[in-house]
Amino acid sequence: MELVNVLVFGLVNSAVLALTAMGFSLTFGLSGVANFAHGGLYLLAGYTSWILANRLNLPFAVSAVLAVILAALLGALIYRLVLMPVRGIVLSEVIATFAVGVAILELFRWMGFVTYEFNLRPFVKGSVEIAGVAVDYQRILIIGIGLVLAAGLWYFTRRTRIGLALRGMAQDEYTALSVGIESDWAAALSLALGAGLAAVAALSILPLGIISINIGYDVLLIALAVTVLGGLESTTGLVAGAFILGYAMTFTSTYLGPQWMEAVYMAAIVLVLAVKPSGLFGKSKELEERV
């Protein structure tokens, strides 16, 4: 029974990790920008939905849609106001986006969102038994949302004109400019899409617990671990990395204790960067070495 429990919740945990990292991976894959404000945008969506639903008494569905739209707009604004002046200077991009993310998180701390009363209601209440293990519908829904978004992300980046244009910009900006792709528009759109995905992940995952400021920092680390492990520009790598880390964390929590879970994804970042910097499915490093 314990092994079945690990297998079932390992799958759920993998879907949670994939959803958490999807926006971060998309932004980097389409614009080359590592958006370190990812955790702040994730938490912004959760708190925004909570405020709209509990303070303004809007229906949860309306508050969720508005939260996603707000996060996407803020993502585009981050590029226009913060990243555009330092575009191309990688260290400055990292510092700037990280500062924005910290500012968002600490703003909510300053506003008093530090107690344990903040939580989002699940989309669907109840649970079902799978192989003798009780799994609530929200977790099953997370698996479904993760699968749909991963498939949609793969299709968008490989089968649509906009997705191909954005990938072209990320791979070779000068060539993309020569065929009429506007780099600032592409980067702003990628930041908006990544922020929107971060919001969808937050609204799907946060109902499993409380909304806490520190979650924002954990989300950024998890997104880094998953994308670094799988490959920063690879959708397949994102899914593979999420499954590897998801099951590794579940086994670690079950057999060693939950206090060791954070050590798993921190170790993954260090080991992958040391052994294969491009990740399991990434190709950017190998291309650079051949050039």
NORZI-V333048 format. One record per residue. RES is the residue in one small letter. OMEGA is omega in radians with two decimals (999 if undefined). D_LAST is the distance of its C-alpha to the last C-alpha in Angstrom with 2 decimals. Layout:
BEGIN
res=RES omega=OMEGA d_last=D_LAST
res=RES omega=OMEGA d_last=D_LAST
END
This chain:
BEGIN
res=m omega=-3.14 d_last=52.20
res=e omega=3.13 d_last=49.90
res=l omega=3.10 d_last=47.07
res=v omega=3.11 d_last=47.66
res=n omega=3.13 d_last=47.61
res=v omega=-3.11 d_last=44.24
res=l omega=-3.11 d_last=42.79
res=v omega=-3.09 d_last=44.17
res=f omega=2.99 d_last=43.27
res=g omega=3.09 d_last=39.87
res=l omega=3.12 d_last=39.17
res=v omega=-3.14 d_last=40.53
res=n omega=3.10 d_last=38.53
res=s omega=3.11 d_last=35.31
res=a omega=3.10 d_last=36.16
res=v omega=-3.14 d_last=36.93
res=l omega=3.12 d_last=33.57
res=a omega=3.10 d_last=31.70
res=l omega=-3.11 d_last=33.78
res=t omega=-3.03 d_last=33.30
res=a omega=-2.97 d_last=29.49
res=m omega=-3.13 d_last=29.12
res=g omega=3.12 d_last=29.34
res=f omega=-3.13 d_last=26.88
res=s omega=-3.14 d_last=24.28
res=l omega=-3.11 d_last=24.98
res=t omega=-3.14 d_last=24.62
res=f omega=-3.10 d_last=21.21
res=g omega=-3.07 d_last=19.97
res=l omega=-3.08 d_last=21.36
res=s omega=-3.06 d_last=20.88
res=g omega=3.14 d_last=18.45
res=v omega=3.03 d_last=21.59
res=a omega=-3.03 d_last=22.88
res=n omega=-3.12 d_last=26.56
res=f omega=2.97 d_last=28.47
res=a omega=-3.06 d_last=31.68
res=h omega=-3.13 d_last=31.54
res=g omega=3.11 d_last=34.42
res=g omega=3.11 d_last=36.53
res=l omega=3.09 d_last=36.18
res=y omega=-3.10 d_last=37.07
res=l omega=3.09 d_last=40.21
res=l omega=3.14 d_last=41.05
res=a omega=3.14 d_last=41.43
res=g omega=-3.13 d_last=43.68
res=y omega=3.13 d_last=45.93
res=t omega=3.12 d_last=46.09
res=s omega=3.14 d_last=47.25
res=w omega=-3.13 d_last=49.76
res=i omega=-3.11 d_last=51.16
res=l omega=-3.10 d_last=51.54
res=a omega=-3.02 d_last=53.19
res=n omega=3.13 d_last=55.42
res=r omega=-3.13 d_last=56.20
res=l omega=3.07 d_last=56.31
res=n omega=3.05 d_last=57.42
res=l omega=3.05 d_last=54.98
res=p omega=-3.07 d_last=54.43
res=f omega=-3.13 d_last=51.54
res=a omega=3.13 d_last=49.72
res=v omega=-3.13 d_last=49.99
res=s omega=3.13 d_last=48.86
res=a omega=3.13 d_last=45.80
res=v omega=3.14 d_last=44.76
res=l omega=3.12 d_last=45.32
res=a omega=3.11 d_last=43.31
res=v omega=3.14 d_last=40.27
res=i omega=3.13 d_last=40.66
res=l omega=3.14 d_last=41.07
res=a omega=3.13 d_last=37.95
res=a omega=3.11 d_last=35.89
res=l omega=3.12 d_last=37.38
res=l omega=3.08 d_last=36.73
res=g omega=3.10 d_last=33.07
res=a omega=3.13 d_last=32.78
res=l omega=3.10 d_last=34.80
res=i omega=3.12 d_last=32.60
res=y omega=-3.05 d_last=29.71
res=r omega=-3.01 d_last=31.98
res=l omega=-3.02 d_last=33.84
res=v omega=-3.02 d_last=31.62
res=l omega=-3.07 d_last=27.91
res=m omega=3.14 d_last=27.89
res=p omega=-3.10 d_last=28.76
res=v omega=-3.07 d_last=25.91
res=r omega=3.12 d_last=23.27
res=g omega=3.08 d_last=19.72
res=i omega=-2.92 d_last=20.97
res=v omega=-3.11 d_last=20.07
res=l omega=3.12 d_last=22.74
res=s omega=3.09 d_last=25.32
res=e omega=3.14 d_last=24.69
res=v omega=-3.11 d_last=25.27
res=i omega=-3.09 d_last=28.34
res=a omega=-3.11 d_last=29.75
res=t omega=3.10 d_last=29.61
res=f omega=3.12 d_last=30.88
res=a omega=3.11 d_last=33.73
res=v omega=3.13 d_last=34.66
res=g omega=3.11 d_last=34.79
res=v omega=3.14 d_last=36.97
res=a omega=3.12 d_last=39.15
res=i omega=-3.10 d_last=39.83
res=l omega=-3.10 d_last=40.73
res=e omega=3.03 d_last=42.91
res=l omega=3.11 d_last=44.59
res=f omega=3.07 d_last=45.92
res=r omega=3.12 d_last=47.01
res=w omega=3.14 d_last=48.87
res=m omega=3.06 d_last=50.46
res=g omega=-3.14 d_last=51.94
res=f omega=-3.04 d_last=49.89
res=v omega=-3.14 d_last=50.11
res=t omega=-3.06 d_last=52.81
res=y omega=-3.09 d_last=52.76
res=e omega=-3.02 d_last=54.38
res=f omega=3.08 d_last=51.29
res=n omega=3.12 d_last=50.22
res=l omega=3.14 d_last=49.44
res=r omega=3.13 d_last=51.50
res=p omega=3.10 d_last=49.91
res=f omega=-3.13 d_last=49.41
res=v omega=3.12 d_last=51.64
res=k omega=3.12 d_last=54.10
res=g omega=-3.12 d_last=55.15
res=s omega=3.11 d_last=53.63
res=v omega=-3.13 d_last=53.53
res=e omega=3.13 d_last=53.72
res=i omega=-3.13 d_last=50.89
res=a omega=3.11 d_last=51.70
res=g omega=-3.13 d_last=54.17
res=v omega=3.14 d_last=51.82
res=a omega=3.14 d_last=52.73
res=v omega=-3.13 d_last=49.79
res=d omega=-3.05 d_last=50.45
res=y omega=-3.14 d_last=49.53
res=q omega=3.12 d_last=47.19
res=r omega=3.08 d_last=44.84
res=i omega=3.12 d_last=45.01
res=l omega=3.11 d_last=44.25
res=i omega=3.09 d_last=41.16
res=i omega=3.13 d_last=39.85
res=g omega=3.13 d_last=40.60
res=i omega=3.13 d_last=38.99
res=g omega=3.13 d_last=35.84
res=l omega=-3.12 d_last=35.62
res=v omega=-3.12 d_last=36.35
res=l omega=3.11 d_last=33.85
res=a omega=3.10 d_last=31.02
res=a omega=3.12 d_last=31.81
res=g omega=3.12 d_last=32.18
res=l omega=3.12 d_last=28.88
res=w omega=-3.13 d_last=27.07
res=y omega=-3.10 d_last=29.04
res=f omega=-3.06 d_last=28.56
res=t omega=-3.07 d_last=24.76
res=r omega=-3.05 d_last=24.47
res=r omega=3.13 d_last=27.69
res=t omega=-3.11 d_last=28.71
res=r omega=-3.14 d_last=27.71
res=i omega=3.14 d_last=27.57
res=g omega=3.13 d_last=25.47
res=l omega=3.10 d_last=22.93
res=a omega=3.14 d_last=22.94
res=l omega=3.09 d_last=22.39
res=r omega=3.10 d_last=19.46
res=g omega=3.10 d_last=17.92
res=m omega=-3.13 d_last=18.53
res=a omega=-3.09 d_last=16.89
res=q omega=-3.11 d_last=13.64
res=d omega=-3.03 d_last=13.46
res=e omega=-3.07 d_last=16.50
res=y omega=3.09 d_last=16.54
res=t omega=3.12 d_last=16.51
res=a omega=3.10 d_last=19.07
res=l omega=-3.09 d_last=21.17
res=s omega=3.11 d_last=21.27
res=v omega=2.98 d_last=22.93
res=g omega=3.10 d_last=25.41
res=i omega=-3.07 d_last=24.28
res=e omega=-2.96 d_last=25.68
res=s omega=-3.11 d_last=23.43
res=d omega=3.08 d_last=26.39
res=w omega=-3.12 d_last=28.33
res=a omega=-3.12 d_last=25.55
res=a omega=3.12 d_last=25.01
res=a omega=3.12 d_last=28.80
res=l omega=-3.14 d_last=29.31
res=s omega=3.08 d_last=26.79
res=l omega=3.14 d_last=28.58
res=a omega=3.13 d_last=31.89
res=l omega=3.12 d_last=31.01
res=g omega=3.12 d_last=29.70
res=a omega=3.09 d_last=32.86
res=g omega=3.09 d_last=35.02
res=l omega=3.06 d_last=33.64
res=a omega=3.12 d_last=34.27
res=a omega=3.10 d_last=37.82
res=v omega=3.11 d_last=38.35
res=a omega=-3.13 d_last=37.29
res=a omega=-3.09 d_last=39.70
res=l omega=3.11 d_last=42.58
res=s omega=-2.99 d_last=42.10
res=i omega=-3.05 d_last=41.67
res=l omega=3.06 d_last=43.89
res=p omega=3.11 d_last=47.12
res=l omega=-3.13 d_last=46.67
res=g omega=3.12 d_last=47.64
res=i omega=3.06 d_last=48.28
res=i omega=-3.09 d_last=46.17
res=s omega=-3.14 d_last=45.31
res=i omega=-3.06 d_last=43.33
res=n omega=3.09 d_last=41.50
res=i omega=-3.14 d_last=40.14
res=g omega=3.12 d_last=37.77
res=y omega=3.12 d_last=36.08
res=d omega=-3.13 d_last=36.03
res=v omega=3.12 d_last=34.48
res=l omega=3.14 d_last=31.51
res=l omega=3.12 d_last=30.96
res=i omega=3.12 d_last=31.37
res=a omega=3.09 d_last=28.92
res=l omega=-3.10 d_last=26.31
res=a omega=-3.10 d_last=27.09
res=v omega=-3.07 d_last=26.98
res=t omega=3.09 d_last=23.74
res=v omega=3.14 d_last=21.92
res=l omega=-3.06 d_last=23.35
res=g omega=-3.04 d_last=22.62
res=g omega=-2.96 d_last=19.27
res=l omega=-3.08 d_last=19.31
res=e omega=-3.01 d_last=18.50
res=s omega=3.06 d_last=20.37
res=t omega=3.09 d_last=24.06
res=t omega=3.12 d_last=24.50
res=g omega=3.09 d_last=23.11
res=l omega=-3.13 d_last=25.51
res=v omega=3.14 d_last=28.44
res=a omega=3.12 d_last=27.52
res=g omega=3.12 d_last=27.03
res=a omega=3.13 d_last=30.34
res=f omega=-3.14 d_last=32.17
res=i omega=-3.13 d_last=30.99
res=l omega=-3.12 d_last=31.89
res=g omega=3.13 d_last=34.97
res=y omega=3.10 d_last=36.53
res=a omega=3.14 d_last=35.51
res=m omega=3.14 d_last=37.24
res=t omega=3.09 d_last=40.24
res=f omega=-3.14 d_last=40.75
res=t omega=3.14 d_last=40.41
res=s omega=-3.08 d_last=42.91
res=t omega=-2.98 d_last=45.34
res=y omega=3.12 d_last=45.42
res=l omega=-3.12 d_last=44.53
res=g omega=-3.08 d_last=45.56
res=p omega=-3.12 d_last=44.09
res=q omega=-3.13 d_last=43.50
res=w omega=-3.06 d_last=40.52
res=m omega=-3.13 d_last=38.68
res=e omega=-3.14 d_last=36.74
res=a omega=-3.10 d_last=35.60
res=v omega=-3.09 d_last=33.87
res=y omega=3.03 d_last=31.38
res=m omega=3.10 d_last=30.90
res=a omega=3.13 d_last=30.14
res=a omega=3.13 d_last=27.70
res=i omega=-3.08 d_last=25.61
res=v omega=-3.07 d_last=25.63
res=l omega=-3.11 d_last=25.00
res=v omega=3.12 d_last=22.14
res=l omega=-3.13 d_last=20.27
res=a omega=-3.02 d_last=20.98
res=v omega=-3.10 d_last=20.17
res=k omega=-3.02 d_last=17.62
res=p omega=-3.12 d_last=16.49
res=s omega=-3.12 d_last=15.22
res=g omega=-3.08 d_last=18.73
res=l omega=-3.07 d_last=20.28
res=f omega=-3.14 d_last=18.93
res=g omega=-3.10 d_last=16.03
res=k omega=-3.00 d_last=12.52
res=s omega=-3.09 d_last=10.78
res=k omega=-3.14 d_last=10.03
res=e omega=3.11 d_last=8.75
res=l omega=3.12 d_last=6.30
res=e omega=-3.11 d_last=5.22
res=e omega=3.14 d_last=5.45
res=r omega=3.08 d_last=3.80
res=v omega=999 d_last=0.00
END
